[in-house]
Amino acid sequence: MADTQNKARTLKFDIFRYNPAEPDVAPKMQRFELAEAPYMSLYIALNELREQQDPSLQFDFSCRSAVCGSCGMMVNGRPTLACQTLTADLPETIALHPLPTFELIGDLSVDTGRWFRRMVEQVHGWIERQDAFEPTAEEERMDDATAEAIYERDRCIECGCCVAGCGVANVRPDFLGAAGLNRIARFMMDPRDQRPKPAWFEVVSDADGVFGCIGLMACDDLCPKDLPLLDVYGYLRRKALASALTPNAKDSSLS
Amino acid sequence: MDQFYTSDVLVVGGGLAGERCAVEAAAAGQNVTVLSLVPPRRSHSCAAQGGMQAALGNCVKAEGDNANWHFLDTVRGSDWGADQEVARIFAEEAPVAVRELAAWGVPWTRVRPGKNSYFIKGKRVDIDEPAAKAGLIMHRDFGGTAKWRACYASAGTGHAVLYAVDSEVIRLGIDVYDRMEALSLIHDGDRCWGVVARCLRTGGLTVFLAKATVIATGGYGRIYGKYTTNATINEGTGAMLAMNTGQVPLGNMEAIQFHPTGLWPSGILVTEGCRGDGGYLLDRDNHRFVAELEPEKQELASRDVVSRHMMQRIRDGKGVDSKFGPHLWLDLRHLGEKHLKTKLREVWEICRDFVGINPAQEMIPVRPTQHYSMGGVRVNKDGHAYNMRGLFASGEAACWDMHGFNRLGGNSLAETIVAGRIVGEQAAAYAARQSLDVSTGLVERFVKVQSDRIAMWIGRQGSGPGIYGIRDALGEIMIDKVGIFRTGNELEQAVDELKGLLLEIESATLRSRVPGANPELTFALRLESMLKLGLITAMGALARTESRGAHCRTDCPQRDDTRWLNRTLARWPVGAAMPTLSYEPVGLLDLPPGERGYGGATSVSMEQSLEEYNQGVEKAQREAGRLETSEPMGSRIQWGAWQQADPSA
């Protein structure tokens, strides 16, 4: 086990505070101090602050193992998962803000749930097919490499870090963001999805979709799950172009 | 009260069990509403890693698998505590559930034809997967099963399944209210009419009326404090709803599963798929002690058995010392980086992010950790709760009861879908027969109880004990005295100490009275019921003077089928100081109680014949509160079909 903690530090947290239920109290930054402990993550630290210093502090955690996507926040200016962030990897002073681009619930808690539901509704983020499921039939076969490629994109946990770190999403609320584009790519490459290609490009090929991206690619740097967002971007642009040139061609290739 | 909603079917809980239920009820034409503590995709179902059991029999090591084998493994795994008719329904329907998920987009790992290299019982084995099976859903090995049966998507199976099912929920346009916590059922003593809920955005109370209400809130692992793999939201909020009616029983709450490989010291789950794919458990001397103790199943005996071997090893001084206390090693180095990064990708990430190691080069510190609640809201085979018409339960929140005293790995993910389909259909059918004839006075009374409770917490002055200290004390009592190894003396102490905490909370005060959701108040509203769930668990364990599955009494080491081939039912009458315990037969017996094939425990045989036992089941369960089912009891049992599974294979 890595033991990165040698000398004890006193950490200084500067935390954004605003409770919409107290509209007369202006937003502010509040300073907390906390003795650092071995293997201390921001999950441990924030809970200690709430339980020992200020029980009104709002933030979200659930799985505390970087799979549920609840705890995205700005840590020293970078969007990331708090549970996955060890204080040992941070300087002594740690600034925490809520993710931008999402509606604020209070302090560090934001409403990613509604944003992502709307996104899924917008891109029809489900398998579209006409035929009914046949319970007694053998499953449709799929090449394992195809399954792996779909899974690679299905791994998005909708934490919102890519959206919060996106230059376009910060000024254009309807932009799908990398998470939305990734969701499209995931279903587009899935042979079980039967929607005609032009249907996809109505969603993808406008300024809210892949052509709204200005290529800063902070999403690719920031994704806590290391999703191949740069590849997704390239894939969708290639597909959009190919579709414009040969709109009726059937193409299920992954590249 | 802020708002007032009505629907045909109300599902409390947005994880897999709840959402699959919602999809089924909506497909049946009912208007469905889902409440969830968190956005549904953040439910704890997403943390299920290694697999979902279904006897498709697609790869060479799964050849000949079928529902008979799955039934046998499940009942043996339960140590005969399961309802065997439910286990049969489950085994028969699991393959359909998995294939339906494939149609909904789950990227199941598929059979790769040709030479595949596996690690089996400590040896590398090359197996040719036939071209005829190419592209079908692949299986991996899991504990306590005769065949490879777990269907999987890397080590993110729960995530992939949850996203597929939630996509269906969204496609069907089902209303989901996230950050919405049900605080109480609304009922008239006979029928349930929905819930009083509290919005975790604003703190306001909302009424959700419905003809049928389904509890699908997952388990109560957080009564074990930080000694659990469970998410912070798994605080038993659904079990509380049923318990606080005073009349709906909770079944087998003492049946608590400890997963062998919780990451030490954080308790984060490391999947059984690691051992299924050939991982070893090692002690401080790098000795594969479990393989020695279980020559047949090796590291893949059932979870209760492996966890006991591990804790005994630690008690024998063979644990690895660390500043957080002793642990053991999970060794995956021989599986190689490529396998770890593809088929066990989430494990690789967890090791990197939470202990800073590369499992291809270093061993993983693990220790058995609370993981699963076999017990829950007692329901019949339709998912209809005992003693309360219009109330249903599904998934980990329910005691359906296919797991008995030990659940097999991969059976819970499968249960969420199989039970979700059945309970959703039954709840929809019930709702279709009902009209919503509930009195507004009744609703107001239930709202007032909750608003009074909130006012009590906000208004209580002074500097009494804080709620987080009481929560921590609960966790320490549960892990120390109601853990893997249990004794009468320690359980008596646990009961006394938990009673003490119930007194202490009467004078506890909040530190914060901010308007809005107020996270301290949110937790305070759960804590008293969490203490009660802990007390029911401890009292059930104290009363049960035998060892069965995960319930291990070192002072009563034998399974006792004469006295304890039954299910504990716990009720907490409204206003009572203590719960009452009663018992019912486990259900009709098809597979007679016998040896599990691992674990080496002995048992006291039944005095009654199987026929005598079975004759008493229906009457005893009806008297215990079981409601009529859509089909008669026993209709789904395939008597003796388990004999077709070849015992020598």
Boltz contact constraints between the chains, C-beta under 6 A:
constraints:
  - contact:
      token1: [A, 1]
      token2: [B, 355]
      max_distance: 6.0
  - contact:
      token1: [A, 2]
      token2: [B, 356]
      max_distance: 6.0
  - contact:
      token1: [A, 19]
      token2: [B, 516]
      max_distance: 6.0
  - contact:
      token1: [A, 21]
      token2: [B, 515]
      max_distance: 6.0
  - contact:
      token1: [A, 21]
      token2: [B, 516]
      max_distance: 6.0
  - contact:
      token1: [A, 51]
      token2: [B, 468]
      max_distance: 6.0
  - contact:
      token1: [A, 55]
      token2: [B, 511]
      max_distance: 6.0
  - contact:
      token1: [A, 55]
      token2: [B, 512]
      max_distance: 6.0
  - contact:
      token1: [A, 55]
      token2: [B, 520]
      max_distance: 6.0
  - contact:
      token1: [A, 56]
      token2: [B, 512]
      max_distance: 6.0
  - contact:
      token1: [A, 56]
      token2: [B, 514]
      max_distance: 6.0
  - contact:
      token1: [A, 58]
      token2: [B, 519]
      max_distance: 6.0
  - contact:
      token1: [A, 61]
      token2: [B, 232]
      max_distance: 6.0
  - contact:
      token1: [A, 62]
      token2: [B, 38]
      max_distance: 6.0
  - contact:
      token1: [A, 62]
      token2: [B, 42]
      max_distance: 6.0
  - contact:
      token1: [A, 62]
      token2: [B, 231]
      max_distance: 6.0
  - contact:
      token1: [A, 62]
      token2: [B, 232]
      max_distance: 6.0
  - contact:
      token1: [A, 62]
      token2: [B, 233]
      max_distance: 6.0
  - contact:
      token1: [A, 63]
      token2: [B, 47]
      max_distance: 6.0
  - contact:
      token1: [A, 63]
      token2: [B, 231]
      max_distance: 6.0
  - contact:
      token1: [A, 65]
      token2: [B, 268]
      max_distance: 6.0
  - contact:
      token1: [A, 66]
      token2: [B, 353]
      max_distance: 6.0
  - contact:
      token1: [A, 67]
      token2: [B, 46]
      max_distance: 6.0
  - contact:
      token1: [A, 67]
      token2: [B, 47]
      max_distance: 6.0
  - contact:
      token1: [A, 68]
      token2: [B, 42]
      max_distance: 6.0
  - contact:
      token1: [A, 68]
      token2: [B, 46]
      max_distance: 6.0
  - contact:
      token1: [A, 69]
      token2: [B, 42]
      max_distance: 6.0
  - contact:
      token1: [A, 70]
      token2: [B, 42]
      max_distance: 6.0
  - contact:
      token1: [A, 84]
      token2: [B, 353]
      max_distance: 6.0
  - contact:
      token1: [A, 105]
      token2: [B, 201]
      max_distance: 6.0
  - contact:
      token1: [A, 113]
      token2: [B, 39]
      max_distance: 6.0
  - contact:
      token1: [A, 113]
      token2: [B, 178]
      max_distance: 6.0
  - contact:
      token1: [A, 120]
      token2: [B, 170]
      max_distance: 6.0
  - contact:
      token1: [A, 125]
      token2: [B, 167]
      max_distance: 6.0
  - contact:
      token1: [A, 126]
      token2: [B, 167]
      max_distance: 6.0
  - contact:
      token1: [A, 126]
      token2: [B, 171]
      max_distance: 6.0
  - contact:
      token1: [A, 127]
      token2: [B, 104]
      max_distance: 6.0
  - contact:
      token1: [A, 127]
      token2: [B, 105]
      max_distance: 6.0
  - contact:
      token1: [A, 133]
      token2: [B, 100]
      max_distance: 6.0
  - contact:
      token1: [A, 133]
      token2: [B, 103]
      max_distance: 6.0
  - contact:
      token1: [A, 135]
      token2: [B, 96]
      max_distance: 6.0
  - contact:
      token1: [A, 139]
      token2: [B, 99]
      max_distance: 6.0
  - contact:
      token1: [A, 139]
      token2: [B, 102]
      max_distance: 6.0
  - contact:
      token1: [A, 139]
      token2: [B, 137]
      max_distance: 6.0
  - contact:
      token1: [A, 141]
      token2: [B, 135]
      max_distance: 6.0
  - contact:
      token1: [A, 142]
      token2: [B, 110]
      max_distance: 6.0
  - contact:
      token1: [A, 142]
      token2: [B, 135]
      max_distance: 6.0
  - contact:
      token1: [A, 143]
      token2: [B, 135]
      max_distance: 6.0
  - contact:
      token1: [A, 144]
      token2: [B, 110]
      max_distance: 6.0
  - contact:
      token1: [A, 144]
      token2: [B, 112]
      max_distance: 6.0
  - contact:
      token1: [A, 147]
      token2: [B, 107]
      max_distance: 6.0
  - contact:
      token1: [A, 147]
      token2: [B, 110]
      max_distance: 6.0
  - contact:
      token1: [A, 150]
      token2: [B, 107]
      max_distance: 6.0
  - contact:
      token1: [A, 151]
      token2: [B, 107]
      max_distance: 6.0
  - contact:
      token1: [A, 151]
      token2: [B, 153]
      max_distance: 6.0
  - contact:
      token1: [A, 151]
      token2: [B, 154]
      max_distance: 6.0
  - contact:
      token1: [A, 154]
      token2: [B, 107]
      max_distance: 6.0
  - contact:
      token1: [A, 154]
      token2: [B, 160]
      max_distance: 6.0
  - contact:
      token1: [A, 158]
      token2: [B, 41]
      max_distance: 6.0
